[in-house]
Amino acid sequence: MSHPMSQPHPTPPEPVDAARRAVQALGVAFDDEGPYSREMTAAALTALGTCVSYLRTCLGPAQPAAIPDAATLATVLLTLHAACARLHAGLGAALRAIDRRRLPADPAQLDITRVAAMRAALSGVCDALQSATGGLADAHHAATGT
């Protein structure tokens, strides 16, 4: 695997156009209206993993080229804030489903002790996401002064 250049340089239009088409295709494939299935969830997780890996590199070794200024950093922070807020809301819904005994859908899949342990762990994750959401909002505010 090649390492990204550490100095800003112009990006050829082909990769940018390909990325825009991929994002547009993701928007179509993963529309709020569905469809929803185990296979679609697996595909969404693969796409998320790819994007998170890319952003990790953008925030690390590729930072001088990928995030060269405060305005770009502020956009990254705001987007990460929104992502954490959405994940927090989604996990909150999962917690409510556990509380209503709707998750897992087949109660025979997990005994009540494991469900309780999963619920406690997810509750901690929700708290961490809420904290991260607040921290990213604070960082955005610091970057923009707004």
Secondary structure, DSSP 8 states (H G I E B T S, - for coil): -----SS-----HHHHHHHHHHHHHHHHHT-TT----HHHHHHHHHHHHHHHHHHHHHHTTTHHHHS-SHHHHHHHHHHHHHHHHHHHHHHHHHHHHHHTT-SSSSGGGS-HHHHHHHHHHHHHHHHHHHHHHHHHHHHHHHHH--
